[in-house]
Amino acid sequence: MENQQQKWVTMSFVAASALLAILVFSFGQKFAGAYDLEARFRHVEMILQGGSVLLGILLFSFLYRSDAVNQFMAEVVVELSRVSWPTQKETRAATLLVVVMVLISGLFLGLLDYLWTVLLKWII
């Protein structure tokens, strides 16, 4: 079980690192476009890609080697294994209930809006 937990912890570190790399690259592109860095530097996109990947690797390395972070994430995985997840039937019933309540609420608010509009047109 310990090996399975470590696999999920490592995958969460990979996901966090990839997310950081994507965000840094996206913001870097916006920044480069706003300040016209493409005209000043020849390979801005390649620099941004390399920097983003490097930051992602650094974050992964930090997370993977940190005992405190690994301990916390292992506890998170243990807590998630204790959660009682709803069955497919329960999920379907809850989803149907939410859809019905949204429709009823929408109809009710639409009726109130219509009545309010009619009342205001009558007054004005």
C-alpha positions in Angstrom: 0.0 0.0 0.0 2.9 2.3 0.7 4.2 2.0 -2.8 0.7 2.9 -4.2 0.5 5.9 -2.0 3.9 7.1 -3.1 2.9 6.7 -6.7 -0.1 9.1 -6.2 2.1 11.6 -4.2 4.6 11.6 -7.0 1.9 12.1 -9.7 0.5 15.0 -7.7 4.0 16.6 -7.7 4.3 16.0 -11.5 0.9 17.7 -12.0 1.8 20.7 -9.8 5.1 21.1 -11.6 3.5 20.9 -15.0 0.9 23.4 -14.0 3.6 25.8 -12.8 5.5 25.4 -16.1 2.3 26.1 -18.1 1.4 29.1 -16.1 4.9 30.6 -16.3 5.0 30.0 -20.0 1.6 31.6 -20.6 2.3 34.6 -18.5 5.8 34.9 -20.1 4.1 35.0 -23.5 1.7 37.7 -22.4 4.6 39.7 -21.0 6.7 39.2 -24.1 3.8 40.3 -26.3 3.0 43.3 -24.2 6.6 44.6 -24.1 7.4 43.4 -27.7 10.3 41.2 -26.6 10.0 39.2 -29.8 11.6 42.2 -31.6 14.4 42.6 -29.1 15.3 39.0 -28.5 15.7 36.4 -31.3 14.5 33.3 -29.5 12.1 34.5 -26.8 9.7 31.6 -27.1 12.5 29.1 -26.8 13.8 31.0 -23.7 10.3 31.0 -22.2 9.9 27.2 -22.9 13.3 26.4 -21.4 12.7 28.6 -18.4 9.3 27.2 -17.8 10.5 23.6 -18.0 13.4 24.5 -15.7 11.1 26.0 -13.1 8.8 22.9 -13.3 11.8 20.6 -12.8 13.0 22.7 -9.9 9.6 22.6 -8.2 9.3 18.8 -8.7 12.8 18.3 -7.3 12.0 20.5 -4.3 8.7 18.7 -3.6 10.1 15.2 -4.2 13.0 15.8 -1.8 11.1 17.6 1.0 10.3 15.2 3.8 7.6 17.6 5.2 5.8 17.9 1.9 6.0 14.1 1.3 4.7 13.4 4.8 1.8 15.9 4.3 0.9 14.4 0.9 1.0 10.9 2.3 -1.4 11.9 5.0 -3.7 13.4 2.4 -3.7 10.2 0.4 -4.6 8.2 3.6 -7.4 10.6 4.4 -8.7 10.3 0.8 -8.7 6.5 1.1 -11.0 6.9 4.2 -13.6 8.9 2.3 -16.9 7.1 1.6 -17.5 7.9 -2.1 -21.1 7.9 -3.3 -22.2 5.1 -5.6 -23.1 5.7 -9.2 -26.8 5.5 -8.4 -26.5 8.1 -5.6 -24.5 10.4 -7.8 -27.1 10.1 -10.6 -29.9 10.8 -8.2 -28.1 13.8 -6.7 -27.3 15.2 -10.1 -31.0 14.8 -11.2 -32.1 16.6 -8.0 -29.7 19.5 -8.7 -30.9 19.8 -12.3 -34.6 19.8 -11.3 -34.0 22.4 -8.5 -32.1 24.7 -10.9 -34.9 24.5 -13.4 -37.5 25.2 -10.8 -35.4 28.1 -9.4 -34.9 29.5 -12.9 -38.6 29.3 -13.7 -39.5 31.0 -10.4 -37.0 33.8 -10.9 -38.1 34.2 -14.6 -41.7 34.6 -13.4 -40.7 37.2 -10.8 -38.7 39.1 -13.4 -41.6 39.0 -15.8 -44.0 40.2 -13.1 -41.6 42.9 -12.1 -41.2 44.1 -15.7 -45.0 44.2 -16.2 -45.5 46.1 -12.9 -42.9 48.6 -13.8 -44.3 49.1 -17.4 -47.8 49.6 -15.8 -46.4 52.2 -13.3 -44.3 54.1 -15.9 
